[in-house]
């Protein structure tokens, strides 16, 4: 975690995604899992997300005994439809995990507004979106947390590995512990 190559990777990553805190971890799936834990997802809590994604998007929710809730995609976007996400919110909904498909940013403004209005957390599965931008800012710089992957089929490949980013000091402290088995 503290070797020279990891330090260099973090420095270079921050040039693309300049957030206050960035933590490496073993995979994008691990990044998503620790984001779910940091978001406080527990037994019976619902997380609304995309049905068209890798199992890594939902496995952390399942490990925490949460319930993944799949919303429809927007027409021609491959990303979640904010209107359908809103229809699926219940009293058990604790978070929306926005997935940016094939580098195409989701409508973050609508999801963030929905999260504020309904008092639920919004975080990003940005595994396939490193380097993408939304309204001039890099993906990962909009929500409470964003998770990236360096799997062999991703934009940047390190053989495997992941990154989780936040500007929230409380999340950062918890993520730092969780990335190494808590």
C-alpha positions as CSV (number, residue, x, y, z in Angstrom):
1,X,0.0,0.0,0.0
2,X,2.9,2.4,0.6
3,X,5.4,1.3,-2.1
4,X,6.9,3.7,-4.6
5,X,4.7,2.5,-7.5
6,X,1.5,3.0,-5.5
7,X,2.6,6.4,-4.4
8,X,3.3,7.3,-8.1
9,X,-0.1,5.9,-9.2
10,X,-1.8,8.0,-6.6
11,X,0.0,11.1,-7.7
12,X,-0.9,10.5,-11.3
13,X,-4.5,9.6,-10.5
14,X,-5.0,12.8,-8.6
15,X,-4.0,14.7,-11.8
16,X,-7.0,13.1,-13.5
17,X,-9.4,13.1,-10.5
18,X,-8.2,15.8,-8.0
19,X,-10.0,14.8,-4.8
20,X,-8.8,15.3,-1.3
21,X,-8.6,11.6,-0.4
22,X,-7.9,8.6,-2.7
23,X,-7.2,5.1,-1.4
24,X,-6.0,2.2,-3.4
25,X,-7.4,-1.3,-2.7
26,X,-7.2,-4.7,-4.2
27,X,-10.0,-4.3,-6.8
28,X,-12.8,-2.2,-8.0
29,X,-15.2,-4.7,-6.4
30,X,-13.3,-4.2,-3.1
31,X,-13.7,-0.4,-3.5
32,X,-17.4,-0.7,-4.0
33,X,-17.7,-3.1,-1.0
34,X,-15.9,-0.7,1.4
35,X,-18.0,2.2,0.0
36,X,-21.1,0.3,0.9
37,X,-19.8,-0.2,4.4
38,X,-18.8,3.4,4.8
39,X,-22.2,4.5,3.6
40,X,-23.7,2.5,6.5
41,X,-25.6,-0.1,4.5
42,X,-26.7,-3.0,6.6
43,X,-29.2,-5.8,6.8
44,X,-32.4,-5.0,4.9
45,X,-31.2,-1.6,3.6
46,X,-31.9,-1.0,-0.1
47,X,-29.4,0.3,-2.6
48,X,-30.8,1.3,-6.0
49,X,-28.5,0.6,-8.9
50,X,-28.2,-0.6,-12.5
51,X,-29.2,-4.1,-13.6
52,X,-26.7,-3.8,-16.5
53,X,-23.3,-4.0,-14.7
54,X,-20.7,-6.4,-13.3
55,X,-21.5,-8.4,-10.2
56,X,-19.0,-6.3,-8.4
57,X,-21.5,-3.5,-8.3
58,X,-23.9,-5.4,-6.1
59,X,-21.7,-8.0,-4.3
60,X,-20.8,-5.5,-1.5
61,X,-24.5,-4.7,-0.9
62,X,-25.2,-8.5,-0.7
63,X,-22.2,-9.1,1.6
64,X,-23.6,-6.4,4.0
65,X,-27.0,-8.1,3.8
66,X,-28.4,-5.2,2.0
67,X,-30.9,-5.5,-0.9
68,X,-29.9,-4.4,-4.4
69,X,-32.8,-2.8,-6.2
70,X,-32.5,-2.5,-9.9
71,X,-33.9,0.5,-11.8
72,X,-34.5,0.8,-15.5
73,X,-32.0,2.5,-17.8
74,X,-32.7,5.7,-19.6
75,X,-33.5,5.5,-23.3
76,X,-30.3,5.4,-25.3
77,X,-28.0,6.2,-22.3
78,X,-27.0,2.8,-20.8
79,X,-27.3,4.6,-17.5
80,X,-29.9,4.7,-14.7
81,X,-33.1,6.6,-15.4
82,X,-33.5,9.1,-12.6
83,X,-37.3,9.0,-12.8
84,X,-37.4,5.3,-12.4
85,X,-34.9,5.4,-9.6
86,X,-37.2,7.9,-7.8
87,X,-40.2,5.6,-8.3
88,X,-38.3,2.7,-6.6
89,X,-37.4,4.6,-3.4
90,X,-39.0,3.1,-0.3
91,X,-38.5,3.8,3.4
92,X,-35.7,1.1,3.3
93,X,-33.7,2.9,0.6
94,X,-30.4,4.1,2.0
95,X,-28.4,4.8,-1.2
96,X,-28.2,5.2,-4.9
97,X,-25.2,3.6,-6.5
98,X,-24.8,5.4,-9.8
99,X,-23.0,3.3,-12.5
100,X,-21.4,5.2,-15.4
101,X,-21.6,2.8,-18.2
102,X,-18.8,2.5,-20.9
103,X,-17.4,5.9,-20.0
104,X,-20.7,7.8,-20.4
105,X,-21.5,9.8,-17.3
106,X,-24.9,9.4,-15.7
107,X,-27.1,12.5,-15.0
108,X,-25.4,13.2,-11.7
109,X,-27.2,16.5,-11.0
110,X,-30.6,14.7,-11.0
111,X,-29.3,11.9,-8.8
112,X,-27.6,14.3,-6.3
113,X,-30.7,16.4,-6.1
114,X,-32.8,13.3,-5.6
115,X,-30.4,12.2,-2.8
116,X,-30.6,15.5,-1.1
117,X,-34.4,15.7,-1.3
118,X,-35.0,12.1,-0.1
119,X,-32.1,12.2,2.4
120,X,-30.3,9.2,0.9
121,X,-26.7,8.7,0.0
122,X,-25.4,8.9,-3.6
123,X,-22.1,7.3,-4.6
124,X,-20.6,6.3,-7.9
125,X,-19.4,3.0,-9.5
126,X,-17.0,4.7,-11.9
127,X,-15.1,1.5,-12.8
128,X,-15.6,2.1,-16.5
129,X,-15.4,5.9,-16.4
130,X,-11.9,7.0,-15.3
131,X,-11.1,10.1,-17.3
132,X,-14.7,10.9,-18.2
133,X,-16.1,14.3,-17.3
134,X,-19.5,15.6,-16.3
135,X,-20.2,19.3,-16.8
136,X,-16.4,19.9,-17.0
137,X,-15.5,18.1,-13.8
138,X,-14.0,14.6,-13.7
139,X,-16.2,11.7,-12.8
140,X,-15.7,11.0,-9.1
141,X,-15.6,14.7,-8.2
142,X,-19.4,15.0,-7.7
143,X,-20.7,12.6,-5.1
144,X,-19.7,11.5,-1.6
145,X,-17.6,8.6,-2.9
146,X,-16.5,7.2,-6.2
147,X,-15.0,3.8,-7.0
148,X,-12.7,3.0,-9.8
149,X,-11.2,-0.3,-11.2
150,X,-7.9,-1.1,-12.8
151,X,-9.0,-4.5,-14.1
152,X,-7.5,-5.7,-17.4
153,X,-10.6,-4.5,-19.4
154,X,-10.6,-1.0,-17.9
155,X,-9.3,2.3,-19.2
156,X,-6.1,2.0,-17.2
157,X,-4.9,-1.5,-16.3
158,X,-2.6,-2.5,-13.5
159,X,-3.4,-6.2,-13.7
160,X,-6.1,-5.5,-11.1
161,X,-6.7,-3.1,-8.3
162,X,-9.1,-0.4,-7.4
163,X,-9.3,3.2,-6.1
164,X,-11.9,4.9,-3.9
165,X,-12.1,8.7,-3.7
166,X,-13.9,11.2,-1.4
167,X,-13.6,14.7,-0.2
168,X,-15.2,13.7,3.1
169,X,-12.6,13.3,6.0
170,X,-14.9,11.0,8.0
171,X,-15.3,8.7,5.0
172,X,-11.6,8.9,4.2
173,X,-10.6,7.7,7.7
174,X,-13.1,4.8,7.6
175,X,-12.0,3.8,4.1
176,X,-8.4,3.8,5.0
177,X,-9.1,1.2,7.7
178,X,-11.5,-0.9,5.6
179,X,-9.2,-1.2,2.6
180,X,-7.0,-3.5,4.6
181,X,-9.7,-5.8,6.1
182,X,-11.1,-3.2,8.5
